[in-house]
């Protein structure tokens, strides 16, 4: 494909923080960005060159993107895949609707991962009450996850008996679900991979992730795992991209279970929260890489400058007013990123910060120290 030169318009479906960071990266390369998002205010819409306030399937908005843009991408996986399919008839779309539609449905996603030869947690598809009756006791205790529109721990319930599976299935509106066996985890890791239209691939360093209440809390890079396991994780991420015939940036999340074995968990067809460290700590960020792919430009170097730790900032910190950001900025190797969201709610991602240091241990100690000081300040204010 012919490269799209800077100065061209790029379209973005979705107005969240991922779109905000993509817009900034694309603009730094000289591209102009138009965002389609139904909200009147959004993190991406506030920094993009233009904002079309419309639904993602709005004919007029899609027509405007098709007319104006050389390429279009998405910033969250729940954008209707149909919108991407329609746009593909008129301009370059990255990622394509197929990869997005697979990742949008946990049932399709699990089956795809199995077919691609990646190990997953034992699972069963639950679509009816009869499926509940046939649940294999070996899958319990487990986690029942709604097949569509679940994220950040939403649409998931822990279950330890068939009766609890039935109750959880009803609580989720009797919609299709996946029941996964709960595994004993050593840790969780993720890999962000990019694949271009020419088939070239590049993976970012493996991130070690800690979650709190189902939401990513801290990412540690490089992950504290053997190099052989990190190489295997990166190779498997590439395998996923190739099996999907994916063109763009995506993240593959893995569990590390007993014996240092990798188990594929989920696919995110977009840049990922656990890849935000790339903005400050890599030669090329995941967002710049996204723009490079959709414009058929060469992939950038993904090497790490130095060890780094990223910490999410949730709306809980804002409940007594704006946090004291000097607690972050007084550290010369800390970088603060706020997303410009007007309303802070508990559990809502409002920003993040990264800390870089000569060693992982130093970066982690500083990052956790900052986190403790922010939480303590919020409690004092209450």
Backbone torsions as a table, in degrees:
resi	resn	phi	psi	omega
1	UNK	NA	146.7	178.6
2	UNK	-73.3	136.5	-179.3
3	UNK	-67.3	144.3	176.1
4	UNK	-90.1	120.5	-175.8
5	UNK	-78.4	149.4	173.5
6	UNK	-53.1	147.8	-174.3
7	UNK	106.5	-21.4	179.3
8	UNK	-75.1	161.5	176.0
9	UNK	-88.1	136.7	173.1
10	UNK	-117.1	136.9	-179.6
11	UNK	-98.6	148.1	-179.1
12	UNK	-136.3	122.7	175.0
13	UNK	-93.6	112.1	-179.0
14	UNK	117.2	140.2	-174.3
15	UNK	-116.8	17.4	-176.5
16	UNK	-79.4	-168.1	-175.4
17	UNK	-67.0	-31.5	177.3
18	UNK	-64.1	-38.8	176.8
19	UNK	-67.6	-33.5	177.5
20	UNK	-62.5	-47.1	-178.2
21	UNK	-70.9	-34.0	174.4
22	UNK	-64.1	-45.2	-178.4
23	UNK	-58.2	-45.4	179.7
24	UNK	-61.8	-41.7	-179.4
25	UNK	-67.2	-42.7	179.9
26	UNK	-65.3	-40.3	179.4
27	UNK	-65.8	-33.5	178.9
28	UNK	-66.8	-22.5	175.9
29	UNK	-88.6	-3.9	177.6
30	UNK	99.3	6.1	178.2
31	UNK	-88.7	159.1	174.1
32	UNK	-107.5	145.5	-172.3
33	UNK	-125.2	132.3	172.7
34	UNK	-117.5	128.0	-176.1
35	UNK	-104.4	135.7	169.5
36	UNK	-107.9	119.4	179.8
37	UNK	-155.6	138.8	-176.6
38	UNK	-72.0	-17.6	-178.4
39	UNK	-78.2	151.6	178.4
40	UNK	-75.9	-26.0	176.6
41	UNK	-131.2	139.1	178.7
42	UNK	-156.1	155.1	178.6
43	UNK	-57.0	-42.3	-179.9
44	UNK	-75.4	-42.1	-177.7
45	UNK	-60.8	-28.2	-176.9
46	UNK	-76.3	-17.0	-179.7
47	UNK	-115.4	-14.8	-179.3
48	UNK	-69.3	164.6	178.6
49	UNK	-74.2	-23.2	177.7
50	UNK	-155.8	151.2	179.8
51	UNK	-133.3	120.5	175.0
52	UNK	-99.6	111.5	-178.8
53	UNK	-82.3	99.3	-175.5
54	UNK	-162.4	160.7	174.5
55	UNK	-66.8	155.6	-176.2
56	UNK	-68.7	-17.3	177.4
57	UNK	-107.7	10.6	179.7
58	UNK	-63.7	124.3	-174.8
59	UNK	-61.3	-41.2	-178.4
60	UNK	-65.4	-44.0	-179.3
61	UNK	-66.1	-43.5	178.5
62	UNK	-64.3	-36.9	177.1
63	UNK	-64.2	-37.9	178.2
64	UNK	-66.2	-41.5	177.3
65	UNK	-63.1	-44.8	-178.8
66	UNK	-61.7	-36.7	-177.8
67	UNK	-75.5	-40.4	-169.5
68	UNK	-92.3	-33.4	-165.1
69	UNK	-97.4	143.2	173.2
70	UNK	-80.2	-28.3	-179.3
71	UNK	-154.5	153.6	-178.5
72	UNK	-134.2	143.6	176.2
73	UNK	-135.1	179.7	178.0
74	UNK	-128.7	153.9	-178.0
75	UNK	-113.1	-0.1	172.9
76	UNK	-150.8	150.6	-168.3
77	UNK	-74.6	-14.4	-177.0
78	UNK	-92.7	8.8	170.9
79	UNK	-64.1	139.3	-178.1
80	UNK	-56.8	123.0	178.7
81	UNK	-60.4	-25.9	179.5
82	UNK	-61.1	-34.8	178.6
83	UNK	-62.6	-40.5	178.6
84	UNK	-67.3	-38.3	179.4
85	UNK	-62.4	-43.5	-179.8
86	UNK	-64.0	-43.4	-177.1
87	UNK	-68.2	-28.6	-177.3
88	UNK	-62.0	-19.5	177.4
89	UNK	-75.5	-11.4	-172.6
90	UNK	-124.5	-25.2	-177.1
91	UNK	-153.5	173.3	176.7
92	UNK	-68.7	133.3	178.5
93	UNK	-122.9	128.6	-178.6
94	UNK	-144.2	112.1	5.5
95	UNK	-82.2	165.7	177.5
96	UNK	-76.4	165.6	-174.7
97	UNK	-65.3	-27.4	-177.6
98	UNK	-64.7	-51.6	-179.1
99	UNK	-61.4	-39.3	179.0
100	UNK	-66.3	-42.1	-178.0
101	UNK	-66.4	-33.2	176.3
102	UNK	-66.0	-46.1	-177.6
103	UNK	-70.8	-21.0	-179.2
104	UNK	-75.5	-16.6	-174.1
105	UNK	-124.9	113.0	-176.7
106	UNK	-59.8	-30.7	180.0
107	UNK	-67.4	-49.9	177.1
108	UNK	-62.5	-39.0	-178.6
109	UNK	-62.4	-47.7	-179.4
110	UNK	-62.8	-44.0	-179.5
111	UNK	-65.7	-37.7	177.3
112	UNK	-62.8	-46.1	-178.5
113	UNK	-60.8	-39.4	177.7
114	UNK	-64.8	-46.2	-180.0
115	UNK	-63.9	-30.6	179.6
116	UNK	-79.3	-2.5	176.8
117	UNK	84.5	17.5	177.0
118	UNK	-98.5	134.3	178.4
119	UNK	-68.3	143.1	175.4
120	UNK	-129.2	167.9	171.2
121	UNK	-65.1	144.7	174.9
122	UNK	-54.3	137.6	-175.8
123	UNK	-147.5	165.1	174.1
124	UNK	-139.4	146.6	176.4
125	UNK	-88.0	129.0	179.6
126	UNK	-117.1	107.5	-179.4
127	UNK	-118.8	-18.4	-178.0
128	UNK	-142.1	170.0	174.9
129	UNK	-61.2	-33.2	178.2
130	UNK	-63.4	-36.6	176.8
131	UNK	-63.4	-36.2	177.8
132	UNK	-63.4	-43.9	-179.3
133	UNK	-61.6	-29.8	-177.3
134	UNK	-93.3	11.2	-178.1
135	UNK	-60.5	129.6	177.3
136	UNK	-72.6	122.8	179.9
137	UNK	-55.9	-23.0	-179.5
138	UNK	-67.4	-15.8	178.5
139	UNK	-84.8	-2.6	-177.7
140	UNK	-111.0	144.2	-2.5
141	UNK	-67.9	152.2	-177.3
142	UNK	-149.2	-169.6	178.5
143	UNK	-128.8	124.5	175.6
144	UNK	-93.5	123.1	-176.6
145	UNK	-121.8	129.5	176.7
146	UNK	-63.2	143.1	-171.9
147	UNK	-71.1	-32.0	-175.2
148	UNK	-129.2	146.5	171.6
149	UNK	70.4	19.7	174.4
150	UNK	-96.9	141.6	177.5
151	UNK	-162.9	157.9	177.5
152	UNK	49.1	43.2	177.3
153	UNK	82.2	-7.9	178.4
154	UNK	-77.4	147.9	179.7
155	UNK	72.9	28.3	178.9
156	UNK	-135.1	140.7	177.6
157	UNK	-142.0	134.1	175.6
158	UNK	-75.2	138.3	-178.6
159	UNK	-137.3	144.6	-179.6
160	UNK	-129.1	-0.2	178.2
161	UNK	-147.1	163.0	179.2
162	UNK	-61.9	-35.7	178.7
163	UNK	-64.8	-39.7	177.6
164	UNK	-67.6	-33.6	174.7
165	UNK	-61.5	-43.8	179.9
166	UNK	-62.7	-45.0	-179.8
167	UNK	-63.7	-42.5	-179.9
168	UNK	-66.9	-40.0	178.7
169	UNK	-60.9	-43.4	177.7
170	UNK	-66.5	-39.5	-179.8
171	UNK	-63.6	-25.7	178.2
172	UNK	-93.5	18.5	175.1
173	UNK	76.9	18.7	-178.8
174	UNK	56.2	31.6	177.0
175	UNK	-88.0	157.2	-178.6
176	UNK	-52.4	136.6	-177.6
177	UNK	-137.9	168.4	170.8
178	UNK	-120.7	130.1	173.7
179	UNK	-100.1	117.6	180.0
180	UNK	-109.5	138.0	174.5
181	UNK	-67.0	135.5	177.0
182	UNK	-75.9	123.6	-178.4
183	UNK	-101.6	152.4	173.0
184	UNK	-80.9	112.0	-173.2
185	UNK	-97.7	139.6	169.1
186	UNK	-83.0	-41.1	174.4
187	UNK	-172.2	174.0	177.5
188	UNK	-118.3	139.3	179.4
189	UNK	-134.6	165.0	178.0
190	UNK	-146.6	154.8	178.4
191	UNK	-131.6	126.8	171.7
192	UNK	-94.6	128.1	-178.2
193	UNK	-127.9	145.1	174.8
194	UNK	-119.0	141.5	175.3
195	UNK	-134.8	125.5	-177.1
196	UNK	-86.7	173.1	178.3
197	UNK	-69.6	-16.2	176.2
198	UNK	-90.6	2.7	179.7
199	UNK	87.8	-5.5	178.1
200	UNK	-67.1	143.9	-180.0
201	UNK	-128.1	155.6	175.0
202	UNK	-150.8	133.6	178.1
203	UNK	-112.5	147.0	175.3
204	UNK	-89.9	162.1	177.6
205	UNK	-55.6	148.7	-177.5
206	UNK	-70.8	134.0	177.6
207	UNK	-101.8	137.4	172.6
208	UNK	-96.8	124.4	-169.3
209	UNK	-117.3	138.0	172.2
210	UNK	-116.1	137.0	-179.3
211	UNK	-115.2	154.6	174.2
212	UNK	-136.1	121.2	-178.5
213	UNK	55.8	38.1	177.0
214	UNK	80.1	0.2	-178.6
215	UNK	-113.4	137.7	177.9
216	UNK	-56.5	130.4	-178.9
217	UNK	-107.6	-54.1	-175.4
218	UNK	-137.9	137.4	171.0
219	UNK	-117.8	132.5	-176.1
220	UNK	-117.2	124.1	-174.9
221	UNK	-135.2	129.9	0.4
222	UNK	-74.7	151.7	178.7
223	UNK	-59.0	143.8	-177.7
224	UNK	-86.0	68.9	-179.9
225	UNK	-133.7	161.5	177.7
226	UNK	-58.8	147.2	-179.9
227	UNK	-58.4	-35.2	179.4
228	UNK	-63.6	-37.2	179.1
229	UNK	-72.6	-38.2	176.9
230	UNK	-62.4	-41.6	178.7
231	UNK	-63.7	-40.5	178.3
232	UNK	-63.3	-41.3	179.2
233	UNK	-62.9	-42.9	179.8
234	UNK	-66.2	-40.3	178.7
235	UNK	-63.8	-39.2	-179.6
236	UNK	-69.4	-35.7	177.1
237	UNK	-62.6	-41.6	176.6
238	UNK	-62.9	-40.3	179.0
239	UNK	-60.1	-40.0	177.6
240	UNK	-62.3	-47.5	-179.0
241	UNK	-60.8	-41.5	-179.0
242	UNK	-70.9	-40.2	179.7
243	UNK	-65.2	-31.8	177.3
244	UNK	-82.7	-8.0	-169.0
245	UNK	51.2	47.2	-172.5
246	UNK	-82.4	139.1	175.2
247	UNK	-127.2	104.6	-177.0
248	UNK	149.3	-159.6	178.6
249	UNK	-108.5	132.7	174.6
250	UNK	-143.3	163.6	179.8
251	UNK	-120.8	136.9	174.4
252	UNK	-116.1	123.6	179.7
253	UNK	-98.4	138.8	-179.6
254	UNK	-128.1	150.1	164.6
255	UNK	-96.4	142.4	167.8
256	UNK	-105.3	116.2	-175.7
257	UNK	-108.1	-179.4	-174.9
258	UNK	-49.0	134.7	-179.3
259	UNK	87.2	6.4	179.7
260	UNK	70.6	33.4	-179.0
261	UNK	-95.6	137.8	178.6
262	UNK	-87.6	135.1	175.1
263	UNK	-127.5	122.2	180.0
264	UNK	-68.0	135.8	-180.0
265	UNK	-107.7	-66.0	-175.5
266	UNK	-144.3	162.6	174.0
267	UNK	-118.1	136.0	172.3
268	UNK	-118.2	115.1	-174.7
269	UNK	-83.7	61.7	-174.3
270	UNK	180.0	170.6	166.9
271	UNK	-55.5	158.5	-169.0
272	UNK	-131.3	152.4	179.3
273	UNK	-53.0	-39.9	-178.3
274	UNK	-72.6	-5.7	177.7
275	UNK	-102.5	6.5	-178.5
276	UNK	-64.6	-24.4	178.6
277	UNK	-58.9	-23.2	-175.7
278	UNK	-65.6	-22.3	-180.0
279	UNK	-60.7	-43.3	-174.9
280	UNK	-99.7	-27.4	-166.6
281	UNK	-110.8	-2.2	-179.1
282	UNK	-120.8	156.9	176.4
283	UNK	-59.4	-38.4	179.3
284	UNK	-127.0	130.3	177.6
285	UNK	-79.7	162.5	177.2
286	UNK	-63.3	-26.1	-178.6
287	UNK	-79.3	-39.9	173.5
288	UNK	-63.0	-39.1	178.8
289	UNK	-62.1	-38.0	177.2
290	UNK	-60.0	-44.5	178.8
291	UNK	-66.7	-39.6	178.5
292	UNK	-60.2	-44.8	-178.6
293	UNK	-63.4	-50.9	-173.7
294	UNK	-66.9	-19.6	178.2
295	UNK	-100.8	9.0	179.8
296	UNK	55.9	35.5	173.4
297	UNK	-92.8	158.6	179.3
298	UNK	-59.2	146.1	177.2
299	UNK	-68.6	146.7	179.3
300	UNK	-87.7	164.5	177.8
301	UNK	-68.4	133.0	-176.9
302	UNK	-103.1	7.5	-175.4
303	UNK	-63.0	151.6	-178.0
304	UNK	-90.1	133.8	175.1
305	UNK	-68.4	-43.9	-177.7
306	UNK	-165.9	166.3	177.1
307	UNK	-56.3	149.7	-174.2
308	UNK	-151.1	149.6	174.6
309	UNK	-129.5	133.8	177.1
310	UNK	-112.3	139.2	178.3
311	UNK	-127.3	129.2	176.8
312	UNK	-74.9	146.6	174.9
313	UNK	-112.4	112.1	-178.0
314	UNK	-99.1	161.0	-175.8
315	UNK	-61.4	-16.1	177.3
316	UNK	-55.4	-32.6	-177.9
317	UNK	-70.6	-16.6	-175.0
318	UNK	-95.1	-0.1	-170.0
319	UNK	-63.9	-21.1	176.5
320	UNK	-113.0	20.6	179.5
321	UNK	114.4	-178.8	-177.6
322	UNK	-63.6	129.6	177.5
323	UNK	-62.1	160.6	177.5
324	UNK	-84.8	99.8	-173.5
325	UNK	-74.6	-8.8	174.4
326	UNK	-64.3	-22.4	177.8
327	UNK	-65.0	-25.3	174.9
328	UNK	-91.5	-49.7	-168.8
329	UNK	-73.3	-14.1	176.8
330	UNK	-71.4	-12.2	176.9
331	UNK	-92.6	115.0	-171.6
332	UNK	-64.6	-19.4	179.4
333	UNK	-105.7	18.7	175.3
334	UNK	-103.5	140.8	179.8
335	UNK	-124.6	126.3	-176.8
336	UNK	-100.9	134.0	177.7
337	UNK	-130.1	113.1	176.7
338	UNK	-109.7	144.9	-167.9
339	UNK	-96.6	-1.4	176.3
340	UNK	74.3	23.3	178.7
341	UNK	-81.2	133.7	-174.9
342	UNK	-75.5	-34.2	-174.3
343	UNK	-112.4	123.2	177.6
344	UNK	-98.3	122.3	177.4
345	UNK	-123.6	149.4	176.3
346	UNK	-53.8	132.6	179.2
347	UNK	84.7	-8.8	-179.7
348	UNK	-84.1	133.5	179.5
349	UNK	-75.3	113.9	-177.0
350	UNK	-105.0	-17.9	-179.0
351	UNK	173.6	-172.3	174.2
352	UNK	-155.9	165.4	169.8
353	UNK	-135.3	154.7	176.0
354	UNK	-122.4	150.1	175.8
355	UNK	-128.1	127.8	178.5
356	UNK	-111.5	147.6	-177.2
357	UNK	-159.3	167.4	179.1
358	UNK	-63.5	-27.0	179.6
359	UNK	-132.2	157.7	176.8
360	UNK	-60.8	-42.9	-177.3
361	UNK	-60.9	-41.0	178.8
362	UNK	-66.1	-43.8	179.9
363	UNK	-62.6	-42.4	-178.7
364	UNK	-67.1	-43.4	-179.7
365	UNK	-61.3	-43.3	179.0
366	UNK	-66.6	-44.2	-178.0
367	UNK	-62.5	-43.0	-179.9
368	UNK	-71.4	-31.7	175.5
369	UNK	-64.1	-42.3	176.6
370	UNK	-62.2	-44.7	-179.4
371	UNK	-59.3	-44.1	179.1
372	UNK	-62.4	-40.1	-179.4
373	UNK	-67.5	-37.2	178.3
374	UNK	-66.8	-43.1	179.3
375	UNK	-65.5	-42.7	-179.8
376	UNK	-63.7	-40.1	179.2
377	UNK	-64.9	-38.9	179.2
378	UNK	-66.3	-38.2	179.7
379	UNK	-69.4	-38.5	177.5
380	UNK	-63.1	-39.2	-180.0
381	UNK	-65.6	-29.3	179.7
382	UNK	-73.5	NA	NA
